[in-house]
Amino acid sequence: MRRVLTVVFALLLVLLLAACGGSGNSAEPAANAVGDSAGAAPANDPAAPSADEPATDEVAADPPAGEDAAPVEETVQEPTDEPAMTEDNTGDTAATDSAAGDTAAAAGDGEGVYFGIDPETGLEINPEVTPRGVEFIARGEVISMNLTPQTSPEFVIRAPNGASFRMATQGLADIFLLDGSQLKPFEYKIGMEAKATVFLAADAALSDVLTSSNFMIIALPQ
């Protein structure tokens, strides 16, 4: 009977030892499994980065132009063949020119009119070719003068176009400036601006001296 108890006790002890040993071995693989799961992500986990894929920082990339980026509106003025819209000032311009002509006519000798037709007399001003038998107006700079005798002085007027007119005029006592004043003989200067209605007889030669009875000094030289 004692031997039976001893054998039974021995078997229990062996079973107990076996049970203890088996539980210790099973705990070790579990611990290892836990460590593996903590160190690496499962191979099939899509969230885990693949070893073949380069690690990238999570930085929001700029959206490609033309996709998500808001288009920048640029206002470009396209050239057109249409003329710019401007106010029609033709009438005003014509009115201004007309007013200027009226002003010139009113100013008379004070305005620098050297060509064309005189609005007051209708005579031609500084013709390129000296007409004969017809009065015209000579106006320009005095480039030569002979004050002797004082009752019949001679002057040469050169127009801006280069034409020159030699004329015998009224006496110095009858020559006036625009303001009605008169010059003494020694006050006459080369470079004065003068104006005169002149005439050349129809049978005269072009080299003959013109005649004038209304020679007038417009301005003195500066």
Sequence and secondary structure as in RCSB ss.txt:
>XXXX:A:sequence
MRRVLTVVFALLLVLLLAACGGSGNSAEPAANAVGDSAGAAPANDPAAPSADEPATDEVAADPPAGEDAAPVEET
VQEPTDEPAMTEDNTGDTAATDSAAGDTAAAAGDGEGVYFGIDPETGLEINPEVTPRGVEFIARGEVISMNLTPQ
TSPEFVIRAPNGASFRMATQGLADIFLLDGSQLKPFEYKIGMEAKATVFLAADAALSDVLTSSNFMIIALPQ
>XXXX:A:secstr
 HHHHHHHHHHHHHHHHHHHHHHHHHHHHHHHHHHHHHHS  TT TTS  SSS           TTTTS      
     SS       HHHHHHHHHHHHHHHHHHGGGS   SEE TTT  EES SS  SSS EEEEEEEEEEE SST
TS EEEEE TTS EEEEE S GGG EETTS    GGG  TT EEEEEEE  TTS TTS EEES  EEEE   
